[in-house]
Amino acid sequence: MTASTVREWIVESINHIDSGETFTQEDFDAQPLAGWEEIKPKSGIFSSDQEPAYFAWMALRWWVNDDDIRAKDAEYGEMRKRQLQGFLEQMERQ
């Protein structure tokens, strides 16, 4: 991936997953550090509506950690993919 900010990396990562490509711990670890201030929560109380990029980042982290569950349960994998797509749509509206 060629993203220069973590927000761009999130978008690219979700698009890779959506297109059926693999997304591994190595991919997650390769995220850029630049731009973190754009996605980190602004207050102690936050929601996915207010902070979709942060929630998308968390969902990517979960994606890496639950590959064994997705391998056993395709429906669960599709649900997680829809969740990522929803966060991406929210990010695009901001």
C-alpha positions in Angstrom: 0.0 0.0 0.0 1.2 3.5 -0.7 -0.8 5.6 1.8 1.1 8.5 3.4 -1.4 9.0 6.3 -3.2 6.6 8.5 -6.6 7.8 7.2 -5.5 7.0 3.6 -4.2 3.7 4.8 -7.6 2.9 6.4 -9.4 3.6 3.1 -6.9 1.5 1.1 -7.0 -1.3 3.6 -10.8 -1.5 3.6 -10.9 -1.4 -0.2 -8.4 -4.3 -0.2 -10.5 -6.4 2.1 -13.6 -5.5 0.2 -12.0 -6.7 -3.0 -11.2 -10.1 -1.4 -7.5 -9.5 -0.8 -5.8 -10.6 2.4 -5.1 -8.3 5.2 -2.7 -9.6 7.8 -1.0 -8.5 10.9 2.0 -7.5 8.8 -0.3 -5.2 6.8 -1.7 -3.7 10.0 1.8 -3.1 11.4 2.8 -1.3 8.2 0.4 1.5 8.7 1.9 5.0 8.5 2.2 7.1 11.7 1.5 10.4 9.9 -2.0 11.7 10.4 -2.9 9.9 13.6 -4.1 13.2 15.0 -6.8 13.3 12.3 -8.4 10.0 13.4 -7.8 9.8 17.2 -10.9 10.5 19.3 -11.2 14.1 20.3 -12.9 13.5 23.6 -13.3 10.8 26.2 -16.8 10.0 25.0 -17.1 9.2 21.3 -19.1 7.2 18.8 -18.7 5.7 15.4 -20.9 8.5 14.0 -18.5 11.1 15.3 -15.2 9.2 14.9 -15.7 6.7 12.0 -12.0 6.7 11.0 -11.0 5.6 14.5 -13.7 3.0 14.6 -12.6 1.8 11.2 -9.0 1.5 12.5 -10.3 -0.5 15.4 -12.3 -2.8 13.1 -9.2 -3.4 11.0 -7.4 -4.4 14.1 -10.2 -6.8 14.9 -10.1 -8.1 11.3 -6.5 -9.2 11.8 -7.2 -10.8 15.2 -10.3 -12.8 14.2 -9.1 -14.4 11.0 -9.6 -17.9 12.6 -13.3 -17.1 13.3 -13.8 -15.8 9.8 -12.3 -19.0 8.4 -14.9 -21.1 10.3 -17.9 -18.8 9.9 -18.3 -17.1 6.5 -21.4 -15.2 7.7 -19.4 -13.6 10.5 -16.8 -12.6 7.9 -19.4 -11.0 5.7 -20.8 -9.1 8.7 -17.4 -7.7 9.6 -16.8 -6.7 6.0 -20.1 -4.8 6.0 -19.1 -3.1 9.2 -15.9 -1.9 7.6 -17.8 -0.7 4.5 -20.2 1.2 6.8 -17.3 3.0 8.5 -15.8 3.8 5.1 -19.1 5.3 4.0 -19.3 7.4 7.2 -15.7 8.6 6.7 -16.6 9.7 3.1 -19.5 11.8 4.4 -17.3 13.7 6.8 
